[in-house]
Each structure stands twice: as C-alpha cells, then as structure tokens.
C-alpha cells in the first residue's frame, strides 16, 4: 500500500508542477504578446519621428541653402555659383552636414568646386558667416553676435556683402557688436581709448563729427587701491 501511495504522491507532485509550468508559460506568452505589441507601437512611432526629423532636417537645410545661394547670386551676378547643403552619415552612424560649392553649367549640371581655391574673392568667408547666422536663427538662440576683429581678415570684395547681411539680419531682430578698426558707417559707432589707466568711450556722430566723451571704466588698480586706503584711514580717524 505504501508503494502505491508513493507513486500517487509522485504523480500528484508532477501534475501540480506541470500545472504551474503551464500557468507560467501562459503568463509569459501573454507578457510576450503585450511587449511585442508595445514594441511594434514604439517602432512605428520611431519611424514616424524619423520621418518627421528627416523632413525637418531637409526643410532647415533647404532654408540655409536658399539664404546662402541668394547671397552668392548677389555677390556674383554674372556667375552661376551654387551651394548644396546635405546631411550625410559617417560610418553609417554619425550625421554630418556637408556644404558643397558647385558651378551650374548651361545644361543645368552641377560641377563641384574646391572651396579652398575660392578664398580670393571672400566667398568661403561669406558662406561661413551666413551659415553661423542661419544656425542661430533656426535654434532661436539669443540673437546677439559679437565679432572681435573678425572682419579684418575678410576679403575687400566680401565686406559690402557682409555689411548688407548684417543690416538684413539686424532688421530681423539680431544685434551685432563689432570690434573693428576699418568698418564704419554701420549703426552706432563708439571709439574706446585708454589713457593713464582710464578707458574713455567716445560716441561718434557721423553727421557732425562731434565726439561726446564719457568715462566708462577705471582700470588703474593701483590708484583704486590708494583711494581705498585713504578712505579707510579717514574713517578710522573720524
């Protein structure tokens, strides 16, 4: 009798274990179906976002390309220079933005040119300047541009174009602060000089050539230290 009892107990144990395994399999199957459905939903969402992102990227790059090409047509009305801005993958993983300079042939074909060989007319400088402004415009960053003696290296033929670009973007809300020696008649001009440790700003009036002097900064630290010592001594004596 005990022999049959052991067999029956063993069978009951196996039946219970089988039922638990079946329940576990059913639970895992339901979980798998749920997760797979979520995966498909996320995959479709990712594809939609990728499509939107690619569409936005093309729209943004198209905006930059059109702005630069308008500037090139202004600079070179008798030429057929054209800029192509593209998004490419490097090693199939990293996205890079490439700018290709081309010359359009009479048949409509684009003949690639080397940017490094076009520096004599200031083309690369204007393209670089415009590209930076367009990125600021797109990112909706604070539109304040500070150029510290940047334009002095520009080709003379490029400076009038840069001046026009600055005026156009200034009308659109951009603010430019230029530190230059030979770039005049654009916005308000200030002459900053330093004498005896004191910086003085002169506001230049182009119409009357009158200079209004105003001390804007005192940089003589030794003089300031002397004044502080005298002030401390006068307070202690009183």
Secondary structure, DSSP 8 states (H G I E B T S, - for coil): -HHHHHHHHHHHHHHHHHHHHHHHHHHHHHHHHHHHHHHHHHHHHHHHHHHHHHHHHHHHHHHHHHHHHHHHHHH-TTS-EEEEEEEEEETTTEEEEEEEEEEE-TTS-EEEE-GGGGGGGTHHHHHHHHHHHHHHHHHT---EEEEES-GGGS-HHHHHHHHHHHHHHHHTT-EEEEE-SS--SSS-EEEEEEETTEEEEEEE-TTT--EEEEEEEE--HHHHHHHHHHHHHHHHH-
